[in-house]
Amino acid sequence: MNSAIELIKVCKRYGSLNALHNIDLDIQAGEFFALLGPNGAGKTTLINIIAGLTLADSGSTKVMGHEVIQQYDDARRNLGVVPQELVFDPFFTVREALTIQSGYYGIRNNDSWINEIIHNLGLTDKADTNMRALSGGMKRRVLVAQALVHKPPVIILDEPTAGVDVALRQTLWDFINQLNRDGHTIVLTTHYLEEAEILCNRVAMLKQGKLVALDTMQNLISGISGYTLRLKLFPDTLPAELNKKLINYNGEYYLFDVDSYGQIEFILASLRRINIKVLDMNILQPDLEKVFVNMMHNGATQ
């Protein structure tokens, strides 16, 4: 299988800030790949380097085998990027914006593909609406459409569903999944970890500019032991002896980190002793969110 995106020892500094440090990453053609990390981890810097918008201080970056600096035109033609920020031209309609975007890549007579994108992204009734009249969710869908208008083999989605309602989110993922099945490489950054867990085959996690995890979704999740116990209690209080097991309280549910069913019984017995009733209980299996939290707190860097 060929590399869609290849980074070798990529580094980037901003003054004293080490934004990226020795990033080695090989994303294969046809993958649905997750790039995750907290705010400030270096995800956007990495995307900008791949897109040729930011120069790395050192290292090599290629898109479909083309160096992003020396062969910028070839690399950029093979790449579509959906930015996190809502950037749009307020002087054009949706269809005009997509036609102009086609022209940037020297593509003429692109109406059939533009119509298909508009249909699949649920923009048909907004096609002749001025961009400035669209809602935030609609503007974000147009950004996706602009990234796809030249049919790039590699598509980077930077928080594509931020501010998008559930119905529109499903429409977007149905279309993106179809593009992936058709052979397009998809790279996703998102804070909705359940989306990444469902959609992506492999995951890279960044922390303070360093790569702290790179593996298949299955391997990362299967490497996590134990369970999460979720309880809703009445009265809404907790014995002091259970505080060391508590990992979170959201105002309604208590979350406990437990290694075995024996520890679950210990927690329940402690509650029974002081007449605290369990109104609701769930035992949650390890998931990507737990992997992410562990990596951000304890993950070893390369």
C-alpha positions, 0 to 999 in steps of 0.5 A: 500500500502507498503512503498518502501522507508521510512525515519524517522527523518533522519539527517546528518551534515558535520561539521557546515553544516546541510545537512539533518535535520529531514527528514520524507518521505514515498514513496509508492510502485509503485509511480513515485515520484519527489525529487526536490531542488536546488544544495546543497539542500541535494538531493544527500546526501539523495540518498546516505543514501538510497543507504547505501553509506553514514551513517546518523547521526540519524534516520531510513532508509528502502528500501522495509522494509529493514534497509539500514545498518542492512540489507544492502544486502537485501536493496541494492538488492531491489534498483537500483541507476542511479548516476548523475556522469558519472562513468564507467569502460573503459576496458569493452564493454556495454554487458560485463559491464552489465554481470559483474553487474549481477554477483555482485548480484549473477545473472547468465544466465541474457542474455535475460533481458540484451538484453531487456534492451539494446534494450529498451534503444537504445543501440543495435548497441553499445552493443559490443562497449568499454565503453570509446568509447561512447558519454556522452549520451550513457554512461548515458544510460548504467548507467541506464541499470546497475541500472536495470540489477537486476530488482530492485523494487525501482529505483532512477534516479539522473538527468538521462537526463542531457546531453541527446538529445531529442530523447534519452530522449524520449526513456528513459522515454518510458522504465521507464514509462513501468517499473512503469506500471509494478509496479516498484517504480521510484524516480526522481531528475531533473532540467528539471521541465517539466519532473517531472510535466509530469511524477510524481504523488507526489513531495518532495522539499528540501531546505537547508537540510529541507523538504519544500513541500510534496504533489501531483503534482495536489495539489501543482500546484492548490495551486498557484494563479495568472498567468505569462504574457509573452511579446515580445516588440518593441522597447525592453524596459520597462516603469519604472512603470512596473518594480515592476511586472517584474519577469524575462527578458531573453533577448527576453521575459519579464515575469510578475507576475499577479493576475488578467486579470485586471492587464494584461490590466494595463500592456498593457495600460502602454505600449500603452501610450508610443507606445511600441508594443506587438510582442508576448503575452502568458498568462501562467497558474501556473506550477511546475516551479512556485511552485518551485520558490515560495517554494525556495523563500518563502517556510516554512520548517518543 
